[in-house]
Amino acid sequence: MAVITIGTTGATWGLTAETGILVQTTSDKVSREKNEVRDEQGDFALVAFYNPLRKLSVSGVIAGATGIAAAAPGVALTIANKGVTNGVTTGGVYCDDVELAGGNTEFRKITTNATQYKFA
């Protein structure tokens, strides 16, 4: 869809196409595990952040039989709408779970949750 923006420049509109679905929403969250150590007084004395990972979610209307539409837990995925910064810039993306939904007046929908591990 063509869009006209007024005001601040540099904002991104819309989503990148995904294979197998008409993508409707995505989310992308980067985190690390955290280990906090307290001293004998109970004050924080040391903090370590480790094991970075990216959690992804992609939802859309099923429009094919490959890509996101063929996702299965444990299987590697290619997700176009994933970030490439914020601490996890490389590594494989693996499907965690898949949810299918539909209704008598709706198209079939799929939501896929996945994790990108830096080491993979």
C-alpha positions, 0 to 999 in steps of 0.5 A: 500500500502506498502511504504518505507520511507527514512529520518526522522522517525515518519511521518504517511503515508496514511489514516485509512479506513472509513465505506462505502467509499474508503477514499481519503482525510480528514481534521481536524481543531480544533478551539475556539471562541474568545472574545477580550476586549479593554481598553479605549485606544483601547489596548487589556486588556483581551482575552478569548478562549471558546467553543472548537470544531473540524471541520472534512471533509471526502471525498471518493468513495462510496463503501457501504450503511452505515457509511460515505456513509449514512451520513445525516445532524444532524446525529451522525457519526463515523469518523476514521480519526479524531484527538484525541488531540488539545483541543477536545478529547471527544464528539459526531461528527455530520454531517453538510452537505453532497455533492455527485458528479459523472461523466460519467467516474468516480465513485460516490463520497461523501464529508461529513463535520461534527463538533465534540462538546466537550460536546456531 
